[in-house]
Every structure is written in C-alpha cells, then in structure tokens.
Amino acid sequence: MRSDPTDTPDTTGTAESPRPAQVGVVVIGYNDSAHVGDAVRSALAQGPAVTEVVAVDDCSTDGSAELLDRLAADEPRLRVVRRSVNSGGCGSPRNAGIDAVTTPYVMFLDSDDVLPPGAVDALLAAATGAHAEVASGLCVRRELPSGREQPWQAPLYTANTVLARPAHRPRLVHDTLCVNKLYRTDFLREHAIRFPEGRFLYEDIVFTARVLAASPRIALVRDRVYVWHVRRAAEQLSLSLDREHIDNWKARVEACALAYDILLGAGQKELARAARAKFLDHEVRMYARELGLRDAHYRRAWWAHTREYLARYDAADWELNPSAPGRLLARVVLESPEPRDLPRLRELAARPARLLPPYARTPDGVPVWSPDLPQVTLTPFLTRPTGVLPLVVDAELRPRARASTLRLRLHELYGRVAEAGPREVDLEWHSRDDDRTRGRTTVPLTPCGPESWSAELPVDLAGLGAGTWDLRLTVRFADDAQRDVTAHALAGAGRLRRSAVPSARHGVLLVQPYATHSGALAVRVATGVRGVLQVARGRLRRLLH
C-alpha cells in the first residue's frame, strides 16, 4: 500500500542520464500545416525517453495530414492517426491519442506549440522518482512575433515538490492546462478520464477536474516543460483567444460549472470551493476587463449569464477572502440587474486591482460600493494590509518639445493611505517587446489636498526608444509597507492624443499615450522619420481594411 504523507520536497532532481523509453506524445492539429511539423519535431527531439509520437489530424484540408505522412516515412517513432470527420474541438483528437498510445506515460502537445529541450526527461524523472500518477511543470506563454514570455501559474512551480493528493495544494485548480503535464496512461484509463467530445471549448478545464477528482499523487517540477505560442495577429485565433462572441463566455462558464460538479461529486470539497474562487479571480476578472470592447448586446448577455451562474454560489463561497477583487466585482454583478459602473469594474479587474473613487459610505459610516448599492460592503478594506489594497494612482503623460512630464496622483482609500503614510513612489517603464526597463527613478509624494498625494517628474521619451511601454509603480509608505500598482490613465481633454515631438537624438518622435484594456497608462513611441512613416502606413492599412 502506498504511504500517504503530506506534500514533501522532491529531492530526486532531474535525470542526468537518458531516461528509458516510456513516453508517448500526442500531437493534435487541424489545418495547421505551417506549425505542426515544428511541434512534432520538438517532441521527437526530446530523445530516447519518447517511444512514440502519435500525431492526430482532425480531418485537415490544408495538407497537414500529408505533411505528417512524409515526416513519418523517415521517422519510425511517428504514427499518424487521421480522423475522418472534423470534431470542431480539441477533446476528440486527444481522446483518440489516449486510445492509440502504447506507452506507460502520455503527454499532450498542440500543433502550434512546442516542447522545450529536456521537458520529457524532467517530467519523467519526477514521475518515476516519486511514484506519481501525474507530473507537472512550468508552462510559458510566448507572444509572437515579439517573443515576450510570461510564465503560467508560476507560484505552483517554485520548487520541486511531491503531493500525496491534490487537496494538499488547492491552488492546483488554477492550472487547468493539460499540456504541461505527464500522465501515467493506465491511471487515465483505469479512471476513465477523458476529454469532452466534439466542439467543447475549454475542454482542459473539465479534463483537469477529472484528473484532480481521482486524487492522484502529483510531482511538481520547476523546469520549463511547455511553450504555449500566442498568435494574436493570426488570421484564425485559437479557441481560447477568440472571446469576441458571447458563446465563448457561455462555454467557459459551462466548463467551470462542470468542473465544480465533478470535484464536489468526488468528495473533493476543498478543491471544489477553490475552483469556484478561481472562477471569480480569473474568469470573471479577465472578461470584465474586456467589456468596454464589446457592444451593448454582448454586455447585457454577459451580465445576465454571469448573474445566473453566480446565483448558485452559497454563503461559504462568498465568505472566502471577501476583499478579493474578483469577489467584489462579482458581488456588484450579482446585486445589479443591469450592467453598471463598467469603467470602475474594468479597473477593479486589472492586475494589480485598482478601486477608482468615489469612496462611498452609508449614513453610519460603513464603506460601500456606492450609495445606491449599499449591500456591497467594502469593510474588509479597513483591516487588509496596505500592501494588498486596490490603490489608485492617476497618471498623465504630457509629451512636450522641450521637456515631457509625468504627473501622478495617489488617492486616499477610507483613511488607510494616510494611516500608512505615503512617502515616495518608485517608477519604471517596461517594454512589451523585449522586457527591457527604462527610466527607473524614485520621486517623493507630497500632499495635494485632504485625500490625495502627488508627484511630477520629467520623462526622457527619446531614451525609451521605439516600442510599447507600460508604466509600473511601487508606492512606499512610512511604515515600510509597499504596494506595486499600475497607473490609471487619465482620459479626456486631449490627454491621450498622439503627438509629434522634436528630438535631438532621433529627429522626431511620434508619441501616443493610451489606456490599456484595463485602463492602465501605456505609451507607444515611434522614432525617426522612418518610424513615423511606418506608423502612418499601418494606420492607412487598417483604414483600408
């Protein structure tokens, strides 16, 4: 009988010598001939630990299957499975792969992504060393064509760890990907763990819930094991990125609701509660940030469908971390029959969250969302640490020929800011293109009224250089607390208009301050005549399109 300790550090490490051939990699694709070859090659390049690569083509019409056949002719480890009818989703081809593999362990890989070198060895060493049914590692989202990378659910993968059961780490419900994991094949088959069939969006969420419900032993590794390519400019967006239509949100809610039911039905009450909390913190916040991009019909439909689902939450669901931004946002939705306060909700959904003024109170002094919504109370903010409060710093960038300036204004929040004593703010500009930082500096904050503090400083726009730059701030307090924030972009009165600024270094700069989808200040800079002409040509192409 397997022992059942609490989670423990994994001291086995990753293998220095090649692992025995035990792993099958299932690659799925549909009409992706431009990328599926790279995916397959990245799986084969994992080395001798990979016994077979099963490429499942979901009835492509672009020559993908023929390309895979040509690759298989020269590679005995590659087998091609052709589906005769397109499934419309990812679940059915992955299930076909589960049925086809003959190896003790299986991984999944999408046709437009890749496995980094050493991924299989790291996961296999962890799984075999810990006698784990599942091994999971770090996935990185790589934005293309910029190459900018962002780790997915990094807090789970800070150390090699073995969990006797998933309930020991409820945050596992946040990592709903199936592709950054190695599964023991007979574990999946014995528990009849499958993906939803057909056109079922967010099938990963349901599959992951079924895995966790079976209470496997899990090994977590720090290694990077999957590269998720994000192509936002692609002619056909991936299913998860195509959030423009309300059906996408309905599919996501359906998947999250089913995941909750699966976990609760398996007796995993703590994981089920964590899954509901994740829905508020992740799904609701992500889609709320984008409501300003949608039309009135979408907003009403989103609001109504969200309220319908939130009505299923019980008192215990709401009591868990009541000051969390997603929970507060959801309470506003639940208590309001029609969409309201969308700009304020957008900022609250940001990361880090920002709670814009005004800061209302009831006649007896209780902090509330607004005078006409007193049932949504903000009293938890009276006791939360300063370092997690949803503070607001307004920012206004003024491009000028002689000296560009940045004005900042920190708002009070029910007396908590004055209590902590705001002292100064650290500032830096962060490039979206290559993770460079520029303009690091610290400026003092001075009172500018009874409930705000301000700072003003010059900005060397020429020193930033070409690209898109996000403003990042850290507010520091007299009690040694600090809060990382992004700045709320002040709009109106020509504040966010494009400006041409003379530059001794570049000749001319084209500067465009703007508000991101979540309302944060960012700036686009084009340098020199060539850069300005590129912007103009791009603008013309968009107008013609």
C-alpha positions as a Python dict, from the first residue, in 0.01 Angstrom:
ca = {
    (1, 'M'): (0, 0, 0),
    (2, 'R'): (131, 345, -91),
    (3, 'S'): (221, 567, 204),
    (4, 'D'): (33, 896, 228),
    (5, 'P'): (248, 1173, 374),
    (6, 'T'): (181, 1541, 332),
    (7, 'D'): (350, 1718, 43),
    (8, 'T'): (727, 1690, 58),
    (9, 'P'): (1022, 1839, -129),
    (10, 'D'): (1128, 1626, -424),
    (11, 'T'): (1496, 1552, -383),
    (12, 'T'): (1526, 1321, -681),
    (13, 'G'): (1614, 1606, -919),
    (14, 'T'): (1608, 1567, -1293),
    (15, 'A'): (1796, 1283, -1457),
    (16, 'E'): (2149, 1334, -1586),
    (17, 'S'): (2140, 1018, -1799),
    (18, 'P'): (1884, 940, -2068),
    (19, 'R'): (1556, 806, -1935),
    (20, 'P'): (1426, 468, -2055),
    (21, 'A'): (1178, 490, -2340),
    (22, 'Q'): (841, 522, -2168),
    (23, 'V'): (660, 828, -2303),
    (24, 'G'): (415, 881, -2586),
    (25, 'V'): (345, 1238, -2701),
    (26, 'V'): (4, 1304, -2857),
    (27, 'V'): (16, 1595, -3104),
    (28, 'I'): (-321, 1721, -3226),
    (29, 'G'): (-384, 1957, -3514),
    (30, 'Y'): (-634, 2087, -3765),
    (31, 'N'): (-538, 2290, -4073),
    (32, 'D'): (-209, 2395, -3918),
    (33, 'S'): (43, 2281, -4175),
    (34, 'A'): (254, 2591, -4105),
    (35, 'H'): (334, 2480, -3748),
    (36, 'V'): (253, 2112, -3691),
    (37, 'G'): (590, 1998, -3825),
    (38, 'D'): (774, 2209, -3566),
    (39, 'A'): (556, 2065, -3289),
    (40, 'V'): (625, 1707, -3396),
    (41, 'R'): (998, 1772, -3431),
    (42, 'S'): (1011, 1925, -3081),
    (43, 'A'): (855, 1606, -2944),
    (44, 'L'): (1092, 1376, -3133),
    (45, 'A'): (1388, 1589, -3021),
    (46, 'Q'): (1313, 1500, -2656),
    (47, 'G'): (1534, 1197, -2707),
    (48, 'P'): (1510, 827, -2634),
    (49, 'A'): (1261, 869, -2347),
    (50, 'V'): (997, 929, -2616),
    (51, 'T'): (898, 592, -2759),
    (52, 'E'): (632, 727, -2991),
    (53, 'V'): (474, 1045, -3117),
    (54, 'V'): (110, 1000, -3214),
    (55, 'A'): (0, 1282, -3445),
    (56, 'V'): (-379, 1304, -3464),
    (57, 'D'): (-502, 1503, -3763),
    (58, 'D'): (-859, 1624, -3716),
    (59, 'C'): (-960, 1594, -4084),
    (60, 'S'): (-747, 1882, -4212),
    (61, 'T'): (-791, 2018, -4563),
    (62, 'D'): (-465, 2216, -4591),
    (63, 'G'): (-221, 1930, -4647),
    (64, 'S'): (-136, 1879, -4279),
    (65, 'A'): (-201, 1505, -4290),
    (66, 'E'): (16, 1461, -4599),
    (67, 'L'): (296, 1658, -4434),
    (68, 'L'): (274, 1431, -4130),
    (69, 'D'): (282, 1121, -4353),
    (70, 'R'): (604, 1248, -4514),
    (71, 'L'): (760, 1302, -4171),
    (72, 'A'): (650, 956, -4058),
    (73, 'A'): (811, 794, -4362),
    (74, 'D'): (1153, 896, -4225),
    (75, 'E'): (1079, 862, -3852),
    (76, 'P'): (970, 522, -3716),
    (77, 'R'): (864, 673, -3382),
    (78, 'L'): (597, 887, -3553),
    (79, 'R'): (250, 746, -3616),
    (80, 'V'): (-27, 941, -3788),
    (81, 'V'): (-391, 897, -3693),
    (82, 'R'): (-637, 1053, -3937),
    (83, 'R'): (-986, 1137, -3824),
    (84, 'S'): (-1247, 1107, -4098),
    (85, 'V'): (-1469, 1385, -3959),
    (86, 'N'): (-1359, 1711, -3803),
    (87, 'S'): (-1459, 1724, -3436),
    (88, 'G'): (-1466, 2103, -3403),
    (89, 'G'): (-1261, 2094, -3084),
    (90, 'C'): (-954, 1954, -2913),
    (91, 'G'): (-1111, 1686, -2695),
    (92, 'S'): (-1193, 1419, -2951),
    (93, 'P'): (-847, 1410, -3115),
    (94, 'R'): (-681, 1396, -2773),
    (95, 'N'): (-906, 1105, -2676),
    (96, 'A'): (-804, 933, -2999),
    (97, 'G'): (-445, 982, -2890),
    (98, 'I'): (-509, 831, -2547),
    (99, 'D'): (-658, 526, -2721),
    (100, 'A'): (-365, 497, -2961),
    (101, 'V'): (-61, 529, -2732),
    (102, 'T'): (113, 212, -2618),
    (103, 'T'): (347, 372, -2363),
    (104, 'P'): (331, 380, -1981),
    (105, 'Y'): (316, 762, -1984),
    (106, 'V'): (149, 1014, -2213),
    (107, 'M'): (178, 1388, -2281),
    (108, 'F'): (-28, 1623, -2497),
    (109, 'L'): (103, 1884, -2741),
    (110, 'D'): (-92, 2125, -2961),
    (111, 'S'): (17, 2170, -3321),
    (112, 'D'): (108, 2538, -3282),
    (113, 'D'): (320, 2494, -2966),
    (114, 'V'): (649, 2322, -2884),
    (115, 'L'): (815, 2120, -2611),
    (116, 'P'): (1141, 2280, -2493),
    (117, 'P'): (1454, 2061, -2473),
    (118, 'G'): (1460, 1838, -2166),
    (119, 'A'): (1089, 1868, -2090),
    (120, 'V'): (1009, 1497, -2110),
    (121, 'D'): (1318, 1393, -1914),
    (122, 'A'): (1234, 1637, -1633),
    (123, 'L'): (874, 1519, -1603),
    (124, 'L'): (956, 1151, -1640),
    (125, 'A'): (1228, 1166, -1374),
    (126, 'A'): (986, 1336, -1136),
    (127, 'A'): (702, 1090, -1204),
    (128, 'T'): (911, 775, -1171),
    (129, 'G'): (1116, 904, -878),
    (130, 'A'): (806, 995, -678),
    (131, 'H'): (585, 707, -800),
    (132, 'A'): (341, 977, -912),
    (133, 'E'): (48, 932, -1146),
    (134, 'V'): (92, 1291, -1269),
    (135, 'A'): (398, 1513, -1309),
    (136, 'S'): (353, 1881, -1388),
    (137, 'G'): (594, 2161, -1479),
    (138, 'L'): (609, 2524, -1581),
    (139, 'C'): (440, 2643, -1899),
    (140, 'V'): (540, 2975, -2054),
    (141, 'R'): (318, 3181, -2282),
    (142, 'R'): (530, 3318, -2567),
    (143, 'E'): (379, 3613, -2753),
    (144, 'L'): (459, 3601, -3124),
    (145, 'P'): (620, 3762, -3310),
    (146, 'S'): (774, 3962, -3021),
    (147, 'G'): (893, 3652, -2833),
    (148, 'R'): (793, 3804, -2499),
    (149, 'E'): (735, 3530, -2242),
    (150, 'Q'): (513, 3509, -1936),
    (151, 'P'): (507, 3209, -1701),
    (152, 'W'): (173, 3040, -1644),
    (153, 'Q'): (80, 2982, -1278),
    (154, 'A'): (441, 3029, -1169),
    (155, 'P'): (367, 3014, -790),
    (156, 'L'): (294, 2641, -826),
    (157, 'Y'): (638, 2572, -969),
    (158, 'T'): (887, 2749, -741),
    (159, 'A'): (1028, 2422, -606),
    (160, 'N'): (1026, 2053, -688),
    (161, 'T'): (751, 1907, -469),
    (162, 'V'): (557, 1583, -430),
    (163, 'L'): (192, 1600, -326),
    (164, 'A'): (32, 1288, -184),
    (165, 'R'): (-304, 1418, -304),
    (166, 'P'): (-425, 1736, -480),
    (167, 'A'): (-617, 1860, -175),
    (168, 'H'): (-282, 1943, -16),
    (169, 'R'): (-241, 2223, -272),
    (170, 'P'): (-584, 2371, -363),
    (171, 'R'): (-417, 2619, -596),
    (172, 'L'): (-376, 2330, -841),
    (173, 'V'): (-723, 2414, -969),
    (174, 'H'): (-574, 2731, -1123),
    (175, 'D'): (-351, 2531, -1359),
    (176, 'T'): (-617, 2399, -1591),
    (177, 'L'): (-380, 2320, -1878),
    (178, 'C'): (-338, 1957, -1978),
    (179, 'V'): (-29, 2011, -2192),
    (180, 'N'): (233, 2089, -1924),
    (181, 'K'): (179, 1752, -1757),
    (182, 'L'): (286, 1391, -1791),
    (183, 'Y'): (20, 1130, -1708),
    (184, 'R'): (52, 765, -1630),
    (185, 'T'): (-151, 610, -1910),
    (186, 'D'): (-311, 334, -1706),
    (187, 'F'): (-418, 596, -1445),
    (188, 'L'): (-620, 776, -1713),
    (189, 'R'): (-766, 453, -1844),
    (190, 'E'): (-846, 298, -1505),
    (191, 'H'): (-1039, 608, -1400),
    (192, 'A'): (-1195, 657, -1746),
    (193, 'I'): (-1054, 1011, -1757),
    (194, 'R'): (-1137, 1158, -2098),
    (195, 'F'): (-1182, 1494, -2261),
    (196, 'P'): (-1530, 1614, -2353),
    (197, 'E'): (-1604, 1506, -2709),
    (198, 'G'): (-1688, 1727, -3006),
    (199, 'R'): (-1692, 2105, -3012),
    (200, 'F'): (-1649, 2166, -2641),
    (201, 'L'): (-1444, 2478, -2568),
    (202, 'Y'): (-1219, 2479, -2262),
    (203, 'E'): (-1204, 2102, -2251),
    (204, 'D'): (-882, 2133, -2047),
    (205, 'I'): (-1081, 2269, -1751),
    (206, 'V'): (-1306, 1962, -1742),
    (207, 'F'): (-1023, 1714, -1804),
    (208, 'T'): (-813, 1867, -1525),
    (209, 'A'): (-1107, 1846, -1285),
    (210, 'R'): (-1147, 1476, -1368),
    (211, 'V'): (-777, 1420, -1302),
    (212, 'L'): (-786, 1602, -966),
    (213, 'A'): (-1109, 1425, -869),
    (214, 'A'): (-926, 1091, -896),
    (215, 'S'): (-682, 1216, -626),
    (216, 'P'): (-353, 1124, -795),
    (217, 'R'): (-10, 1155, -642),
    (218, 'I'): (143, 1458, -815),
    (219, 'A'): (504, 1565, -868),
    (220, 'L'): (568, 1934, -943),
    (221, 'V'): (892, 2045, -1108),
    (222, 'R'): (1043, 2389, -1158),
    (223, 'D'): (1156, 2306, -1510),
    (224, 'R'): (1009, 2474, -1815),
    (225, 'V'): (822, 2193, -1990),
    (226, 'Y'): (590, 2361, -2241),
    (227, 'V'): (596, 2667, -2466),
    (228, 'W'): (248, 2799, -2544),
    (229, 'H'): (258, 3015, -2856),
    (230, 'V'): (16, 3309, -2853),
    (231, 'R'): (-50, 3447, -3201),
    (232, 'R'): (-296, 3734, -3151),
    (233, 'A'): (-246, 3856, -3507),
    (234, 'A'): (-328, 3521, -3662),
    (235, 'E'): (-599, 3513, -3928),
    (236, 'Q'): (-781, 3250, -3722),
    (237, 'L'): (-750, 3298, -3346),
    (238, 'S'): (-721, 2996, -3121),
    (239, 'L'): (-1040, 2891, -2947),
    (240, 'S'): (-925, 3034, -2613),
    (241, 'L'): (-828, 3373, -2758),
    (242, 'D'): (-1146, 3420, -2963),
    (243, 'R'): (-1350, 3584, -2686),
    (244, 'E'): (-1541, 3829, -2906),
    (245, 'H'): (-1871, 3638, -2902),
    (246, 'I'): (-2093, 3563, -2604),
    (247, 'D'): (-2092, 3191, -2686),
    (248, 'N'): (-1728, 3184, -2578),
    (249, 'W'): (-1820, 3310, -2231),
    (250, 'K'): (-2111, 3067, -2206),
    (251, 'A'): (-1877, 2781, -2296),
    (252, 'R'): (-1630, 2891, -2031),
    (253, 'V'): (-1898, 2912, -1764),
    (254, 'E'): (-2025, 2569, -1865),
    (255, 'A'): (-1677, 2419, -1833),
    (256, 'C'): (-1617, 2580, -1492),
    (257, 'A'): (-1959, 2470, -1365),
    (258, 'L'): (-1894, 2113, -1480),
    (259, 'A'): (-1550, 2115, -1316),
    (260, 'Y'): (-1706, 2221, -986),
    (261, 'D'): (-1968, 1945, -1008),
    (262, 'I'): (-1701, 1684, -1087),
    (263, 'L'): (-1488, 1781, -788),
    (264, 'L'): (-1781, 1807, -549),
    (265, 'G'): (-1922, 1476, -671),
    (266, 'A'): (-1589, 1308, -597),
    (267, 'G'): (-1591, 1439, -240),
    (268, 'Q'): (-1317, 1696, -311),
    (269, 'K'): (-1499, 1976, -128),
    (270, 'E'): (-1193, 2193, -71),
    (271, 'L'): (-1089, 2171, -435),
    (272, 'A'): (-1447, 2240, -548),
    (273, 'R'): (-1456, 2555, -331),
    (274, 'A'): (-1117, 2659, -469),
    (275, 'A'): (-1248, 2610, -825),
    (276, 'R'): (-1536, 2848, -757),
    (277, 'A'): (-1294, 3103, -611),
    (278, 'K'): (-1074, 3065, -921),
    (279, 'F'): (-1371, 3143, -1144),
    (280, 'L'): (-1410, 3479, -970),
    (281, 'D'): (-1042, 3563, -960),
    (282, 'H'): (-955, 3452, -1312),
    (283, 'E'): (-1250, 3412, -1547),
    (284, 'V'): (-1470, 3697, -1421),
    (285, 'R'): (-1181, 3942, -1400),
    (286, 'M'): (-1045, 3855, -1745),
    (287, 'Y'): (-1377, 3901, -1924),
    (288, 'A'): (-1477, 4207, -1719),
    (289, 'R'): (-1160, 4384, -1836),
    (290, 'E'): (-1281, 4341, -2194),
    (291, 'L'): (-1644, 4453, -2152),
    (292, 'G'): (-1554, 4801, -2275),
    (293, 'L'): (-1455, 4645, -2609),
    (294, 'R'): (-1796, 4482, -2660),
    (295, 'D'): (-2128, 4619, -2781),
    (296, 'A'): (-2434, 4675, -2563),
    (297, 'H'): (-2596, 4346, -2667),
    (298, 'Y'): (-2288, 4146, -2560),
    (299, 'R'): (-2264, 4333, -2229),
    (300, 'R'): (-2626, 4263, -2139),
    (301, 'A'): (-2594, 3897, -2235),
    (302, 'W'): (-2266, 3860, -2040),
    (303, 'W'): (-2414, 4030, -1736),
    (304, 'A'): (-2730, 3816, -1735),
    (305, 'H'): (-2544, 3488, -1786),
    (306, 'T'): (-2289, 3571, -1517),
    (307, 'R'): (-2561, 3663, -1266),
    (308, 'E'): (-2740, 3337, -1339),
    (309, 'Y'): (-2429, 3136, -1259),
    (310, 'L'): (-2327, 3342, -954),
    (311, 'A'): (-2672, 3281, -805),
    (312, 'R'): (-2557, 2920, -747),
    (313, 'Y'): (-2285, 3033, -503),
    (314, 'D'): (-2362, 2976, -136),
    (315, 'A'): (-2266, 3182, 170),
    (316, 'A'): (-1942, 2993, 223),
    (317, 'D'): (-1831, 3074, -133),
    (318, 'W'): (-1869, 3447, -66),
    (319, 'E'): (-1709, 3438, 279),
    (320, 'L'): (-1377, 3308, 144),
    (321, 'N'): (-1143, 3611, 108),
    (322, 'P'): (-1423, 3871, 84),
    (323, 'S'): (-1190, 4156, -17),
    (324, 'A'): (-1055, 3976, -325),
    (325, 'P'): (-1113, 4195, -633),
    (326, 'G'): (-1287, 3921, -832),
    (327, 'R'): (-1522, 3852, -543),
    (328, 'L'): (-1612, 4221, -504),
    (329, 'L'): (-1664, 4256, -878),
    (330, 'A'): (-1890, 3951, -882),
    (331, 'R'): (-2099, 4088, -594),
    (332, 'V'): (-2164, 4405, -793),
    (333, 'V'): (-2278, 4195, -1089),
    (334, 'L'): (-2495, 3970, -875),
    (335, 'E'): (-2667, 4260, -697),
    (336, 'S'): (-2736, 4462, -1014),
    (337, 'P'): (-2997, 4350, -1269),
    (338, 'E'): (-2840, 4558, -1549),
    (339, 'P'): (-2478, 4638, -1644),
    (340, 'R'): (-2341, 4930, -1445),
    (341, 'D'): (-2015, 5102, -1345),
    (342, 'L'): (-1824, 4931, -1628),
    (343, 'P'): (-1522, 5167, -1622),
    (344, 'R'): (-1485, 5114, -1248),
    (345, 'L'): (-1527, 4738, -1278),
    (346, 'R'): (-1267, 4730, -1555),
    (347, 'E'): (-1010, 4891, -1325),
    (348, 'L'): (-1103, 4661, -1037),
    (349, 'A'): (-1045, 4364, -1269),
    (350, 'A'): (-693, 4486, -1353),
    (351, 'R'): (-381, 4319, -1216),
    (352, 'P'): (-298, 4470, -971),
    (353, 'A'): (-654, 4581, -896),
    (354, 'R'): (-747, 4950, -877),
    (355, 'L'): (-1064, 5069, -700),
    (356, 'L'): (-1148, 5408, -850),
    (357, 'P'): (-1320, 5679, -645),
    (358, 'P'): (-1568, 5787, -527),
    (359, 'Y'): (-1542, 5601, -198),
    (360, 'A'): (-1895, 5597, -56),
    (361, 'R'): (-2017, 5534, 297),
    (362, 'T'): (-2358, 5465, 446),
    (363, 'P'): (-2503, 5729, 682),
    (364, 'D'): (-2349, 5538, 975),
    (365, 'G'): (-2005, 5534, 812),
    (366, 'V'): (-1986, 5184, 661),
    (367, 'P'): (-1775, 5175, 339),
    (368, 'V'): (-1986, 5058, 44),
    (369, 'W'): (-1961, 5031, -333),
    (370, 'S'): (-2200, 5322, -391),
    (371, 'P'): (-2492, 5494, -217),
    (372, 'D'): (-2741, 5304, -435),
    (373, 'L'): (-2567, 4967, -381),
    (374, 'P'): (-2506, 4961, -4),
    (375, 'Q'): (-2542, 4582, 13),
    (376, 'V'): (-2197, 4552, -148),
    (377, 'T'): (-1983, 4641, 151),
    (378, 'L'): (-1615, 4736, 140),
    (379, 'T'): (-1548, 4696, 512),
    (380, 'P'): (-1277, 4426, 458),
    (381, 'F'): (-1052, 4702, 321),
    (382, 'L'): (-1045, 4862, 666),
    (383, 'T'): (-835, 4577, 802),
    (384, 'R'): (-643, 4444, 499),
    (385, 'P'): (-265, 4504, 488),
    (386, 'T'): (-164, 4816, 297),
    (387, 'G'): (39, 4606, 55),
    (388, 'V'): (-270, 4438, -91),
    (389, 'L'): (-515, 4729, -106),
    (390, 'P'): (-655, 4823, -452),
    (391, 'L'): (-486, 5165, -451),
    (392, 'V'): (-531, 5411, -736),
    (393, 'V'): (-256, 5631, -881),
    (394, 'D'): (-376, 5859, -1161),
    (395, 'A'): (-117, 5928, -1429),
    (396, 'E'): (-98, 6187, -1704),
    (397, 'L'): (187, 6190, -1957),
    (398, 'R'): (246, 6525, -2128),
    (399, 'P'): (475, 6494, -2433),
    (400, 'R'): (645, 6830, -2498),
    (401, 'A'): (914, 6955, -2733),
    (402, 'R'): (1133, 7088, -2453),
    (403, 'A'): (1055, 6861, -2159),
    (404, 'S'): (794, 6586, -2135),
    (405, 'T'): (646, 6537, -1790),
    (406, 'L'): (456, 6273, -1598),
    (407, 'R'): (209, 6373, -1329),
    (408, 'L'): (100, 6123, -1064),
    (409, 'R'): (-175, 6144, -803),
    (410, 'L'): (-233, 5886, -528),
    (411, 'H'): (-587, 5865, -388),
    (412, 'E'): (-693, 5803, -31),
    (413, 'L'): (-890, 5483, 45),
    (414, 'Y'): (-1108, 5513, 354),
    (415, 'G'): (-822, 5660, 558),
    (416, 'R'): (-588, 5366, 505),
    (417, 'V'): (-338, 5555, 289),
    (418, 'A'): (-292, 5843, 535),
    (419, 'E'): (-265, 5591, 817),
    (420, 'A'): (28, 5417, 642),
    (421, 'G'): (198, 5747, 549),
    (422, 'P'): (276, 5755, 174),
    (423, 'R'): (638, 5860, 131),
    (424, 'E'): (758, 5803, -225),
    (425, 'V'): (695, 5613, -546),
    (426, 'D'): (939, 5403, -747),
    (427, 'L'): (881, 5423, -1122),
    (428, 'E'): (998, 5239, -1430),
    (429, 'W'): (888, 5192, -1791),
    (430, 'H'): (869, 4830, -1906),
    (431, 'S'): (893, 4728, -2272),
    (432, 'R'): (629, 4489, -2403),
    (433, 'D'): (856, 4388, -2688),
    (434, 'D'): (1162, 4250, -2508),
    (435, 'D'): (1122, 4303, -2129),
    (436, 'R'): (1364, 4596, -2120),
    (437, 'T'): (1319, 4855, -1846),
    (438, 'R'): (1398, 5225, -1872),
    (439, 'G'): (1370, 5538, -1663),
    (440, 'R'): (1398, 5384, -1319),
    (441, 'T'): (1368, 5654, -1057),
    (442, 'T'): (1216, 5739, -719),
    (443, 'V'): (1018, 6057, -651),
    (444, 'P'): (868, 6187, -326),
    (445, 'L'): (494, 6211, -275),
    (446, 'T'): (358, 6537, -134),
    (447, 'P'): (7, 6611, -3),
    (448, 'C'): (-212, 6793, -255),
    (449, 'G'): (-535, 6814, -58),
    (450, 'P'): (-704, 6627, 225),
    (451, 'E'): (-725, 6295, 38),
    (452, 'S'): (-450, 6275, -223),
    (453, 'W'): (-74, 6294, -274),
    (454, 'S'): (108, 6392, -593),
    (455, 'A'): (440, 6382, -775),
    (456, 'E'): (569, 6526, -1101),
    (457, 'L'): (882, 6430, -1291),
    (458, 'P'): (1043, 6465, -1634),
    (459, 'V'): (1029, 6174, -1880),
    (460, 'D'): (1304, 6108, -2134),
    (461, 'L'): (1089, 5973, -2417),
    (462, 'A'): (1385, 5962, -2655),
    (463, 'G'): (1568, 5744, -2402),
    (464, 'L'): (1282, 5495, -2401),
    (465, 'G'): (1323, 5430, -2771),
    (466, 'A'): (1078, 5272, -3014),
    (467, 'G'): (816, 5032, -2886),
    (468, 'T'): (526, 5000, -2644),
    (469, 'W'): (597, 5083, -2281),
    (470, 'D'): (393, 5009, -1967),
    (471, 'L'): (429, 5227, -1658),
    (472, 'R'): (496, 5033, -1338),
    (473, 'L'): (491, 5191, -994),
    (474, 'T'): (569, 5089, -636),
    (475, 'V'): (423, 5312, -365),
    (476, 'R'): (631, 5311, -45),
    (477, 'F'): (498, 5405, 297),
    (478, 'A'): (645, 5534, 622),
    (479, 'D'): (557, 5208, 799),
    (480, 'D'): (781, 5020, 547),
    (481, 'A'): (481, 4877, 363),
    (482, 'Q'): (481, 4893, -16),
    (483, 'R'): (228, 4833, -292),
    (484, 'D'): (302, 4754, -656),
    (485, 'V'): (50, 4926, -883),
    (486, 'T'): (-13, 5018, -1242),
    (487, 'A'): (-125, 5374, -1308),
    (488, 'H'): (-480, 5470, -1403),
    (489, 'A'): (-463, 5662, -1732),
    (490, 'L'): (-643, 5992, -1710),
    (491, 'A'): (-851, 6044, -2023),
    (492, 'G'): (-1042, 6338, -2168),
    (493, 'A'): (-945, 6695, -2261),
    (494, 'G'): (-689, 6576, -2517),
    (495, 'R'): (-481, 6390, -2259),
    (496, 'L'): (-435, 6071, -2467),
    (497, 'R'): (-376, 6216, -2812),
    (498, 'R'): (-86, 6137, -3043),
    (499, 'S'): (194, 6398, -3054),
    (500, 'A'): (494, 6458, -3279),
    (501, 'V'): (785, 6576, -3063),
    (502, 'P'): (1118, 6710, -3194),
    (503, 'S'): (1416, 6505, -3075),
    (504, 'A'): (1788, 6582, -3089),
    (505, 'R'): (1863, 6210, -3085),
    (506, 'H'): (1606, 6082, -3338),
    (507, 'G'): (1496, 6394, -3526),
    (508, 'V'): (1132, 6333, -3437),
    (509, 'L'): (930, 6116, -3200),
    (510, 'L'): (571, 6009, -3251),
    (511, 'V'): (427, 5960, -2902),
    (512, 'Q'): (89, 5801, -2827),
    (513, 'P'): (-14, 5775, -2461),
    (514, 'Y'): (-313, 5542, -2427),
    (515, 'A'): (-522, 5343, -2181),
    (516, 'T'): (-489, 4964, -2196),
    (517, 'H'): (-794, 4736, -2189),
    (518, 'S'): (-777, 4751, -1809),
    (519, 'G'): (-737, 5132, -1801),
    (520, 'A'): (-365, 5145, -1721),
    (521, 'L'): (-135, 5405, -1875),
    (522, 'A'): (95, 5288, -2153),
    (523, 'V'): (274, 5472, -2434),
    (524, 'R'): (373, 5386, -2790),
    (525, 'V'): (685, 5555, -2925),
    (526, 'A'): (799, 5566, -3287),
    (527, 'T'): (1145, 5710, -3353),
    (528, 'G'): (1272, 5899, -3654),
    (529, 'V'): (1110, 5972, -3987),
    (530, 'R'): (1114, 5603, -4081),
    (531, 'G'): (931, 5506, -3762),
    (532, 'V'): (671, 5779, -3815),
    (533, 'L'): (614, 5664, -4174),
    (534, 'Q'): (572, 5303, -4059),
    (535, 'V'): (301, 5414, -3817),
    (536, 'A'): (131, 5615, -4090),
    (537, 'R'): (138, 5321, -4333),
    (538, 'G'): (0, 5088, -4068),
    (539, 'R'): (-278, 5334, -3991),
    (540, 'L'): (-364, 5358, -4360),
    (541, 'R'): (-373, 4978, -4398),
    (542, 'R'): (-614, 4949, -4106),
    (543, 'L'): (-839, 5218, -4252),
    (544, 'L'): (-843, 5048, -4592),
    (545, 'H'): (-906, 4707, -4434),
}
